[in-house]
Amino acid sequence: MYSAETRSIVVSVRPAYLEDQSEPESGRWFWAYTVRIENQGAGPVQLLARHWKITNARGKLEEVRGPGVIGKTPTIEPGKFFEYTSGCPLDTSSGFMAGTYQITAPDSGERFDVRIPAFSLDSPQAPRSIN
């Protein structure tokens, strides 16, 4: 599990290689990742947008931006969390992801970025290295 905290918002990520959806012989590997966003602050927060940086084993960077996550822009009350699972294909047997969520505090209208920790995507076929 990978974890980062920004302004009392804790983001934890648990990646998992999906062998049944991967086709290494065709140059396609697939991972699922489960993200938990926990509000340890004093007021509610709402997730507005995401910005992912996805890097494959050759160093090729792809950036993905968009509203919300999995079609939702959840409001997370103090002491509560929101959890979701999504997926990522790569054309190499390993890589890594990192990024940010844009969050707003509805009480004040303030917007700020929350860090998503960098996490490794490694398949059983990947040579073991630190990404």
Order of alpha helices (4+ residues) and beta strands (2+ residues): beta-beta-beta-beta-beta-beta-beta-beta-beta
